[in-house]
Structure formats: C-alpha cells, structure tokens
C-alpha cells in the first residue's frame, strides 16, 4: 500500500510545475499474508467438516451393529420358542420349562431395547448431524465467499490507487518538461512572441493537468485508506469472527452428539435391568419338588402292585390224574380249533402298530393317564359348548331386537347361523356323552385294594376243596406225562366250579393296543385261570380265538383297555375281551412262573 506523506508543490511564478510528491508504500506482502490466512482457515474448517462426517459415519455403523445384534437375539429367541405340538405343551407345565420360556421372552424384550438404541442414534444424532452438516457447509461457503470478495475489493482499490499515482507522476513530469521548454523559449531572443505564448499556454495546460491528477490521486488515496481501514478493522475481523463462531458451534454440536451417544445407552439401562431381573426371578421360581410331582402325576399308571408270593408246599398230595385228564381234554379241544399266531412273529408288528397318535378313546394309555386324558377332553368340549351357547344366546337376543325393530335389520338373516350353532351344540353334546361313557368305564375298571382282595378271596374259595388252601392255585408241578409238559392240578376243580351262566353279551370289540415294553424273549408267568363265557373268533392281529367254556391260563390282567392276555399252550397266546371270560386270580399267584 502506498500513501502520500506530502502533497506536491507547484510553483506558478514562472509557469513551471515542479512535483515534490514523496510517496511511501506498505509492502504488498501484507495482502498475500491475508490470502494465506484465508487458505489456512479454509483447510482447517474443511478438516472440521470431514471430522464431523466421520463421526456421523461412526454413529451410523454403531446403529447398524445394534440393529443386527437385536435381529440375531430375536432370531435366537424365536428359534428356541416351544413348538405348537402336544409334547411341547406337555413339557411346558414344568417350572424349569416356564423359566426358560420367560427367559426367551425377556431376551426378546432385551433385543427390543437394542432396537430402541439404534432408532435413537438415528433420529437424535445421525439425522440431526446430516442436517447440521448441510447448514455448516453452506455457512462456511458463504463466509469464505465474503472473505474472498472483500479481498478482491481491496486489491481492486489498490490497483486503482496505483493507476492514479502513476498518472499523477506522468502529469507532473510532463508539466515540468513544459515549464522547462517555456523557460527556454522565453529566454531565446530569436523566438517569436507567438511561439513563446504558445509554449506558455502549453505549460499552463500541463500544470493544470498535473493539478487535476494530484487532486484525483489525493481523493482516491483518502478513499483507499478508508476502505483499507474498513477492510482490516471491520470486514475481515467480522468474517474471521463468523468463522470462529462457526467452528465453535461445530465443536459444541459434536460434544452434544457425544453426550447423546452415551445418554441413548443410559436411557435403556433401567428397562434392560428389568429384563435381567425377570430372568433372575424366573430362575428363582424353579421348584424341583413341584416338577418331580408333575412327573409322578404324568406317568402314574393306576395299576395295583402285585401281592406277596406265598410259600408253595410240594409235600401235599396232588390230584394229578384229575389234572392230567382235564389238561388232555383241553388239549384235545385245542387241536380242533385253528391255532393262533406265534408269539415270535406277532409282537414285532404289534410294537410298530403302537407308534401313532392312538385311538380316540385313549385306550392305549394306562388307566390313570387315560382317565386324565378323557377328563381333559371333556373339559375342552364343555368349554366349546359354552362358547357356542353364548353365541347362540347373543344371536337370539339380536333376532328379538330385529323382530321388534325391523328397521334395524333383517331377523331372517340370522336363522342360518342359529341353525348352524344348534347343530354344532348337538354334535358337541354327542361327543360329551361318548367321552363320559368312556370315562365311566375307566373309573369302573380302575383297580382298587378292595377289588383285589375280593377277587383273591373268590379264587381261594373255588380252589379250597382241592388243595386245603395251603398251596398257590396258579402254580404248576411237573407231571410224568410222556411229552414232558407241565399241568395245573386245579383245572378239574375250576372246570366244575367256574361254570357261570347268564353272562352279559360281549361288547363291540375294538383293536387292542399293546405295551411297547413287552419282552418277546421271556415267557410271562401264569397268574390265574379263566373260563370263556362266549366264543371269540380272534381275527385281529394279537388276539386268540376261543370257544365257549374253554379253560385258559391268564398271563396278564386287564390294564384298563378291556383286554386280557391268555395262554393256551407254550406257543399259542394272545388277547381276548375281558367281558368274554371269567377270570380267577389268586393273591399268591402273581409273578409265578408256569411251564405248560
């Protein structure tokens, strides 16, 4: 920059112009330094924006991690949720199963809190930072545009000042030359007066031009100094202040985002703590004794345990002749009838037959479990009946309203639905009657202590006349028959005393269901005798045909399914309907091995 320390002095005494202007300049480096500062500030502010964008990217990636983590937690919880199967529903009654289910549900809520974290990070930081970055870039661009504009303006003024100064300098030099030429012409006596006058006028014009240039230069110099002062003391400081405020605001916003980043996690900590507390309470609610009682209730069969095995006295004289003749007669009858299926070939197919959902009346289950299943089915049917009845009552009331107020609706439109509900109720009531009959049958057949003693006493009374009540009546002793077989000594007595007439007609035979736990390799012991009251064909697999009045050995009691397992000889055995035979059991007969 340049400034005039003293104005030019023009001496008009002799029409000459002498320029005494003394100019002092500021170094142009001052402007370049200002430009360099703008460049440094521009780089720094751009770095600040890049840093803010990097932080926004960091928060976005954290949000994506939370979303993926929550998704994986939800998938894990869903994977281990119990399936909608009867077995899974049966298992969920245990306290440890309920605790695990509660843990899965709490874990699902725990995943939801991580989704909340991701949502809050997105809404409170990422979205706000994106909007703020746009405004920040706009403000930064505007501030630097104003700074560049002010810099260009002051440089333009400097160039104009330089131009005015050079013009003033040229005019002063021209005026000095014109004055010297006029002085020379005026001193020369050979020059005409007209030439002197012309030189004088030319010198005056040049002096006037120099004076005008001086005035312009002085005026522009004053204006430039004002503009320069405004530029360095007002415009540039204001721009720098705006840039500084912008930078401080950016740093403050970044700090606020970092605090929000921590607060987002802190806000869900109480809910996460409740989820963890729920898991802990579920674990504390596990009761081992309660679960063990549930197992007992689930698998309690309802069968009575066998009685004590009594001492067998082989010193008593046995009536072999009668027993052998009775056995031979029974064998003769056996030869005339079609033989049953062999045990070795029968039971593998029976086991495979059991692998299914079971019959509708649950006859494949033990008595106690069957009773529970039937009772549960009855409860479900009664609930359905109540539901259908409530719907029918509601529609009936609506129909009455329509009849009294036809404008509210057509009463006839409800008749099809009412008829359908009536049919549904009738069907459900029929099902209830059917299951109630099965339940009554199971409860009647449930073994009890008194029933066991009654049947044992009956058997002993039938056999007391033959062996003086001191020998187990379902045990056999070896005989001297040629074929080496064993006979039961009380067959003749049973044949004579167990003749029962006027028996009830047999019920409709159902397909028997057998226990998978039956051992095909061992021969079951004889636990008593039975007499066929009615003939039975035994066409179904696992059954055996019998003739009316035939005597057989009982090897397995009725377990509540309506079937008794009997044996005719060593290789021929099967099931017959319990209602088709009269069974004689002894308290000392259970568990005794019998060889036929």
C-alpha positions in Angstrom: 0.0 0.0 0.0 1.1 3.5 -0.7 0.4 6.8 0.9 1.4 10.4 0.3 3.4 11.9 3.1 3.4 15.4 1.5 1.5 17.0 -1.3 3.0 18.2 -4.5 4.0 21.8 -4.6 3.6 23.5 -7.9 5.5 26.8 -8.4 3.5 29.0 -10.8 5.8 32.0 -10.5 7.4 31.2 -13.8 4.6 29.0 -15.2 6.6 25.9 -14.3 5.4 22.9 -12.3 7.7 21.0 -10.0 6.4 17.9 -8.4 7.6 17.4 -4.8 5.4 14.4 -4.1 7.1 12.0 -1.7 5.4 8.5 -1.6 5.9 5.9 1.0 4.4 2.4 0.4 3.4 -0.5 2.5 4.8 -3.8 1.3 2.4 -5.8 -0.9 3.3 -8.9 1.2 0.6 -7.7 3.6 -2.1 -8.7 1.1 -0.5 -12.0 0.3 -0.3 -12.8 4.1 -4.0 -12.2 4.3 -4.7 -14.5 1.5 -2.5 -17.2 3.0 -4.5 -16.9 6.3 -7.7 -17.5 4.4 -6.2 -20.6 2.8 -5.2 -22.0 6.2 -8.6 -21.3 7.6 -10.3 -22.9 4.7 -8.3 -26.1 5.1 -8.9 -26.2 8.8 -12.7 -25.7 8.5 -12.8 -28.3 5.8 -11.0 -30.7 8.1 -13.5 -30.0 10.8 -16.4 -30.8 8.5 -14.7 -34.0 7.4 -14.2 -35.0 11.1 -17.9 -34.4 11.8 -18.8 -36.5 8.8 -16.5 -39.2 10.1 -18.2 -39.2 13.5 -21.7 -39.4 11.8 -20.5 -42.4 9.9 -19.2 -44.0 13.1 -22.6 -43.5 14.8 -24.3 -44.9 11.7 -22.2 -48.1 11.8 -22.9 -48.4 15.6 -26.6 -48.2 14.8 -26.3 -50.9 12.2 -24.5 -53.1 14.7 -27.3 -52.6 17.2 -29.9 -53.5 14.6 -28.1 -56.6 13.6 -27.5 -57.6 17.2 -31.2 -57.2 18.0 -32.1 -59.2 15.0 -29.8 -62.0 15.9 -31.2 -62.0 19.5 -34.7 -62.1 18.3 -33.9 -65.0 15.9 -32.3 -66.8 18.8 -35.3 -66.3 21.0 -37.7 -67.4 18.2 -35.6 -70.5 17.4 -35.9 -71.9 20.9 -39.5 -71.0 21.4 -41.6 -74.1 22.1 -43.4 -75.5 19.1 -47.1 -75.9 18.9 -47.1 -79.6 19.5 -48.8 -81.7 22.1 -45.4 -82.9 23.5 -44.1 -79.3 23.8 -47.3 -78.2 25.5 -47.0 -81.1 27.9 -43.4 -80.2 28.8 -44.2 -76.5 29.4 -46.0 -77.4 32.6 -42.7 -77.8 34.4 -41.3 -74.9 36.3 -37.9 -75.0 34.6 -39.6 -75.0 31.2 -41.6 -72.0 32.2 -38.4 -70.3 33.5 -36.7 -70.9 30.2 -39.8 -69.6 28.3 -39.7 -66.5 30.5 -36.0 -66.1 29.7 -36.7 -66.2 26.0 -39.5 -63.6 26.3 -37.3 -61.3 28.4 -34.5 -61.8 25.9 -36.9 -60.7 23.1 -37.6 -57.5 25.1 -33.9 -57.1 25.6 -33.4 -57.2 21.8 -36.1 -54.5 21.6 -34.1 -52.2 23.7 -31.2 -52.5 21.4 -33.5 -51.6 18.5 -34.5 -48.5 20.6 -30.8 -47.6 20.9 -30.5 -47.9 17.1 -33.6 -45.8 16.5 -32.5 -43.1 18.9 -29.0 -42.9 17.5 -30.5 -42.5 14.0 -33.1 -39.9 15.0 -31.1 -37.9 17.6 -27.6 -38.0 16.1 -27.4 -39.2 12.5 -30.4 -37.2 11.2 -29.5 -34.1 13.1 -25.9 -34.2 12.1 -26.8 -34.7 8.4 -29.0 -31.6 8.6 -26.4 -29.6 10.5 -23.6 -30.6 8.1 -25.6 -29.2 5.2 -26.1 -25.9 7.0 -22.4 -25.9 8.1 -21.2 -26.3 4.6 -23.5 -23.5 3.4 -22.3 -21.1 6.1 -18.7 -21.9 5.5 -19.0 -21.4 1.8 -20.8 -18.0 2.4 -18.2 -16.8 4.9 -15.3 -17.6 2.6 -17.1 -16.1 -0.3 -17.5 -12.9 1.6 -13.8 -13.0 2.6 -12.7 -13.6 -1.0 -14.9 -10.8 -2.2 -13.6 -8.3 0.4 -10.0 -9.4 -0.5 -10.7 -8.8 -4.2 -12.3 -5.5 -3.5 -9.3 -4.2 -1.5 -7.0 -5.4 -4.2 -9.1 -3.7 -6.9 -8.9 -0.4 -4.9 -5.1 -0.9 -4.6 -4.7 -1.2 -8.3 -6.8 1.9 -9.0 -4.7 3.8 -6.4 -1.6 2.6 -8.2 -3.1 3.9 -11.5 -3.9 7.3 -10.1 -0.4 7.6 -8.6 1.3 6.8 -11.9 -1.0 9.2 -13.8 -0.2 12.0 -11.3 3.5 11.2 -11.7 3.4 11.3 -15.5 1.4 14.6 -15.5 3.9 16.1 -13.1 6.8 15.1 -15.3 5.0 16.4 -18.4 4.3 19.7 -16.6 7.9 20.0 -15.6 9.1 19.4 -19.2 6.6 22.0 -20.5 7.8 24.5 -17.9 11.4 24.0 -18.9 10.5 24.3 -22.6 8.6 27.6 -21.8 11.6 28.9 -19.9 13.9 28.1 -22.8 11.7 29.7 -25.4 11.2 32.8 -23.2 15.0 33.2 -22.8 15.6 32.8 -26.5 15.6 36.2 -28.3 15.3 34.6 -31.7 11.9 33.0 -30.9 8.8 34.9 -31.9 6.4 36.1 -29.4 3.7 33.8 -30.7 5.9 30.8 -30.1 6.7 32.0 -26.5 3.0 32.5 -25.9 2.2 29.0 -27.3 4.9 27.5 -25.0 3.5 29.3 -22.1 -0.1 28.1 -22.7 1.2 24.6 -23.2 3.0 24.8 -19.9 -0.1 26.1 -18.2 -2.2 23.2 -19.6 0.3 20.7 -18.3 0.3 22.3 -14.9 -3.5 22.2 -14.8 -3.4 18.5 -15.7 -0.9 17.8 -13.0 -3.0 19.7 -10.5 -6.1 17.7 -11.6 -4.2 14.4 -11.3 -2.9 15.5 -7.9 -6.4 16.2 -6.8 -7.7 12.8 -8.1 -4.8 11.0 -6.6 -5.3 12.7 -3.2 -9.0 12.0 -3.2 -8.6 8.3 -4.2 -5.8 7.9 -1.7 -8.1 9.1 1.0 -10.8 6.8 -0.1 -8.4 3.8 -0.3 -7.2 4.5 3.2 -10.8 4.5 4.5 -11.6 1.3 2.6 -8.4 -0.3 3.7 -9.1 0.6 7.3 -12.7 -0.8 7.0 -11.3 -3.9 5.4 -8.7 -4.7 8.1 -10.6 -3.4 11.1 -14.2 -4.3 10.3 -14.8 -6.6 7.3 -12.0 -9.1 7.8 -12.4 -9.3 11.6 -16.2 -9.9 11.1 -15.5 -12.7 8.7 -12.9 -14.2 11.0 -15.3 -13.9 13.9 -18.1 -15.7 11.9 -15.6 -18.5 11.0 -14.6 -18.7 14.6 -18.2 -18.9 15.8 -19.0 -21.5 13.1 -16.0 -23.6 14.3 -17.0 -23.3 18.0 -20.6 -24.2 17.2 -19.4 -27.3 15.2 -17.3 -28.4 18.2 -20.1 -27.8 20.6 -22.5 -29.8 18.4 -20.0 -32.6 18.2 -19.7 -32.6 22.0 -23.5 -32.7 22.4 -23.7 -35.6 20.0 -21.1 -37.5 22.0 -23.2 -36.9 25.2 -26.3 -38.1 23.4 -24.4 -41.1 22.3 -23.9 -42.1 25.9 -27.3 -41.0 27.1 -29.0 -43.2 24.5 -27.5 -46.3 26.2 -28.1 -44.9 29.6 -31.9 -44.4 28.9 -32.4 -48.2 28.2 -30.4 -49.4 31.2 -33.4 -49.4 33.6 -35.5 -51.5 31.1 -32.6 -53.8 30.4 -32.2 -54.2 34.1 -35.9 -55.2 34.4 -35.4 -57.8 31.7 -32.5 -59.2 33.6 -34.5 -59.1 36.8 -37.3 -61.0 35.1 -34.8 -63.7 34.0 -33.5 -63.9 37.6 -37.0 -64.2 39.1 -37.9 -66.9 36.6 -34.8 -68.8 37.6 -35.7 -68.4 41.3 -39.2 -69.7 40.6 -37.9 -73.1 39.6 -39.1 -75.7 42.1 -37.6 -79.2 41.8 -40.1 -80.9 44.0 -43.0 -79.4 42.1 -41.6 -80.7 38.8 -41.0 -84.1 40.3 -44.6 -84.3 41.4 -45.7 -83.3 37.9 -43.6 -86.3 36.6 -45.4 -88.6 39.0 -48.8 -87.3 38.0 -47.9 -87.6 34.3 -46.7 -91.1 34.4 -48.8 -92.6 37.2 -50.4 -95.7 35.7 -53.1 -96.6 38.3 -52.2 -100.3 38.4 -52.1 -102.0 41.7 -48.8 -103.6 42.7 -48.7 -107.4 42.8 -49.4 -109.2 46.1 -47.0 -111.2 48.2 -45.7 -114.5 46.8 -46.7 -117.3 49.3 -44.8 -120.4 50.1 -45.6 -123.4 48.0 -45.8 -126.7 49.8 -44.8 -129.6 47.5 -45.3 -132.2 50.2 -49.0 -132.2 49.7 -50.5 -134.9 47.7 -51.7 -133.5 44.4 -54.5 -134.9 42.3 -52.5 -135.5 39.2 -55.0 -137.8 37.5 -57.7 -135.3 37.5 -55.4 -132.5 36.4 -53.9 -134.5 33.6 -57.3 -135.7 32.3 -58.6 -132.1 32.4 -55.5 -130.9 30.6 -55.7 -133.6 28.0 -59.3 -132.8 27.3 -58.5 -129.2 26.9 -55.6 -130.0 24.6 -58.0 -132.1 22.5 -60.2 -129.2 22.1 -57.3 -127.0 21.2 -56.3 -129.3 18.4 -59.7 -129.0 16.8 -59.6 -125.2 16.8 -57.5 -123.0 14.5 -54.2 -122.2 16.1 -53.2 -118.7 17.0 -50.3 -116.7 15.7 -46.9 -117.5 17.1 -45.5 -115.1 19.7 -42.2 -114.6 17.9 -43.9 -113.3 14.8 -46.7 -111.4 16.4 -45.1 -108.9 18.8 -42.8 -107.0 16.4 -45.8 -106.0 14.4 -47.7 -105.1 17.5 -45.0 -102.7 18.6 -45.0 -100.9 15.2 -48.7 -100.6 15.5 -48.5 -98.6 18.7 -46.4 -95.9 17.0 -49.1 -93.3 16.3 -51.4 -90.8 17.9 -53.6 -93.6 19.5 -57.3 -94.2 19.3 -59.9 -91.6 20.1 -60.8 -93.2 23.5 -57.1 -93.2 24.6 -57.4 -97.0 25.2 -53.7 -97.3 24.5 -52.9 -95.5 27.7 -52.7 -96.8 31.3 -55.9 -96.4 33.3 -54.8 -93.3 35.3 -53.4 -91.5 32.3 -56.4 -92.5 30.2 -58.8 -91.1 32.8 -56.8 -87.7 32.8 -56.9 -87.5 29.0 -60.7 -88.2 28.9 -61.3 -85.7 31.6 -59.3 -83.1 29.8 -61.2 -83.8 26.6 -64.5 -83.4 28.4 -63.4 -80.1 29.8 -62.5 -78.8 26.3 -65.8 -80.0 24.9 -67.7 -78.3 27.7 -65.9 -75.0 27.0 -66.7 -75.3 23.3 -70.4 -76.0 24.2 -70.4 -72.9 26.5 -68.9 -70.8 23.7 -71.4 -71.9 21.1 -74.2 -71.5 23.6 -73.2 -67.9 24.3 -73.1 -67.1 20.6 -76.5 -68.6 20.1 -77.9 -66.6 23.0 -76.4 -63.4 21.7 -77.9 -64.0 18.2 -81.2 -64.9 19.7 -81.3 -61.6 21.5 -80.3 -59.8 18.3 -83.1 -61.6 16.4 -85.6 -60.5 19.0 -84.4 -56.9 18.6 -84.7 -57.2 14.8 -88.2 -58.6 15.1 -89.3 -55.7 17.4 -87.5 -53.1 15.3 -87.4 -54.2 11.6 -85.6 -51.0 10.6 -82.5 -52.2 12.5 -82.0 -55.4 10.5 -83.5 -58.5 8.9 -84.3 -61.1 11.5 -84.4 -63.9 8.9 -80.8 -63.4 8.0 -79.8 -64.8 11.4 -81.6 -68.1 11.0 -78.9 -69.9 9.1 -76.3 -69.0 11.7 -78.6 -70.1 14.6 -79.3 -73.4 12.9 -75.6 -73.9 12.4 -74.9 -73.2 16.1 -77.6 -75.6 17.1 -76.1 -78.4 15.0 -72.7 -77.6 16.5 -74.0 -77.8 20.0 -75.8 -81.1 19.3 -72.5 -82.6 17.9 -70.6 -81.4 20.9 -73.1 -82.8 23.3 -72.9 -86.1 21.5 -69.2 -86.1 21.9 -69.6 -85.3 25.5 -71.8 -88.3 26.0 -69.4 -90.5 24.2 -66.4 -89.4 26.3 -68.4 -89.5 29.5 -69.2 -93.2 28.8 -65.6 -94.0 28.2 -64.7 -92.1 31.4 -67.3 -94.0 33.5 -65.9 -97.3 32.0 -62.4 -96.4 33.0 -63.4 -95.4 36.5 -65.3 -98.6 37.0 -62.3 -100.7 35.8 -59.8 -98.8 37.9 -58.2 -101.4 40.3 -58.5 -100.8 44.0 -57.4 -102.5 47.1 -60.9 -103.9 48.0 -61.4 -105.2 44.4 -58.0 -107.0 44.5 -58.8 -108.7 47.8 -62.3 -109.6 46.6 -61.0 -111.4 43.5 -58.3 -113.1 45.5 -60.8 -114.5 48.0 -63.1 -115.7 45.2 -60.2 -117.7 43.7 -59.3 -119.2 47.0 -62.9 -120.2 47.7 -63.1 -122.0 44.4 -59.8 -123.9 45.0 -60.1 -124.7 48.7 -61.7 -128.1 48.3 -58.9 -129.5 46.2 -55.7 -128.5 48.0 -56.7 -127.5 51.6 -55.8 -123.7 51.0 -52.1 -124.2 51.6 -50.8 -124.2 48.0 -50.8 -121.4 45.4 -53.5 -122.3 43.0 -51.9 -120.9 39.9 -48.6 -122.8 40.3 -48.0 -126.0 38.4 -46.0 -129.0 39.4 -44.2 -131.3 37.0 -46.0 -134.4 35.9 -45.0 -137.6 34.4 -46.6 -137.1 31.1 -44.8 -138.5 28.1 -44.3 -135.2 26.4 -42.7 -133.6 29.4 -45.3 -130.9 29.7 -46.5 -129.4 33.0 -50.1 -129.3 34.1 -52.1 -127.3 36.6 -53.7 -129.5 39.2 -56.7 -127.4 39.7 -58.1 -127.4 36.2 -60.7 -130.0 37.0 -61.9 -128.1 40.1 -62.1 -124.9 38.1 -63.9 -126.7 35.3 -66.5 -128.0 37.6 -67.0 -124.9 39.8 -66.4 -121.9 37.5 -69.4 -122.5 35.2 -71.1 -119.2 35.0 -74.3 -118.7 33.1 -76.4 -115.8 32.1 -73.5 -113.6 31.3 -73.9 -110.3 29.6 -73.4 -110.2 25.8 -70.0 -109.2 24.7 -69.3 -105.5 23.8 -68.2 -104.4 20.4 -64.6 -105.5 20.0 -62.0 -102.8 19.4 -58.5 -103.1 18.1 -56.2 -103.8 21.1 -53.3 -101.6 21.9 -50.3 -103.3 23.5 -47.5 -102.2 25.6 -44.2 -101.4 23.9 -42.4 -102.6 26.9 -43.4 -106.3 26.4 -40.4 -108.6 26.2 -40.7 -111.1 23.4 -37.9 -113.3 24.6 -39.3 -114.2 28.1 -42.3 -116.3 28.8 -44.7 -114.5 31.1 -45.8 -116.3 34.3 -49.3 -117.7 34.8 -51.2 -115.5 37.3 -54.5 -117.3 37.2 -57.1 -119.1 35.1 -60.1 -118.1 33.2 -63.2 -119.6 31.5 -64.6 -118.4 28.2 -68.2 -117.3 28.6 -68.7 -116.7 24.9 -67.0 -117.8 21.7 -64.5 -115.3 20.2 -63.1 -115.6 16.6 -59.9 -113.6 17.2 -59.4 -112.3 13.6 -57.5 -109.2 14.6 -53.7 -109.3 15.0 -52.6 -110.1 18.5 -55.9 -111.8 19.5 -56.5 -115.5 20.0 -59.7 -117.5 19.2 -61.5 -119.3 22.0 -64.6 -121.5 22.3 -67.4 -121.1 24.8 -66.5 -122.9 28.0 -62.8 -123.3 27.2 -60.4 -123.1 30.1 -57.2 -121.0 29.6 -54.3 -119.6 31.6 -54.2 -115.9 32.5 -50.7 -114.4 32.0 -51.6 -110.7 32.1 -54.6 -108.9 33.7 -56.7 -106.3 32.1 -54.9 -102.9 32.3 -57.9 -100.9 31.7 -58.1 -101.3 27.9 -60.7 -104.1 28.0 -58.4 -106.9 27.0 -56.9 -109.9 29.0 -53.9 -111.8 27.8 -54.2 -115.6 28.0 -52.2 -118.7 27.0 -53.5 -122.0 25.6 -50.1 -123.8 25.3 -46.5 -122.9 25.3 -46.5 -121.4 21.8 -50.1 -120.1 21.5 -51.2 -117.0 23.4 -53.0 -113.7 22.7 -55.6 -111.3 23.9 -59.3 -111.9 24.4 -62.0 -109.4 25.5 -62.2 -109.2 29.3 -66.0 -109.3 29.2 -65.8 -112.6 27.3 -64.1 -114.5 30.1 -64.5 -115.1 33.8 -61.1 -114.7 35.5 -60.0 -116.4 38.7 -56.9 -114.9 40.3 -55.0 -115.8 43.5 -53.2 -113.4 45.8 -50.3 -115.8 45.8 -50.3 -116.3 42.0 -48.8 -113.1 40.7 -45.3 -113.3 39.4 -45.1 -117.2 39.5 -43.5 -118.8 36.5 -45.6 -121.6 34.9 -44.5 -124.0 32.3 -47.1 -125.6 30.1 
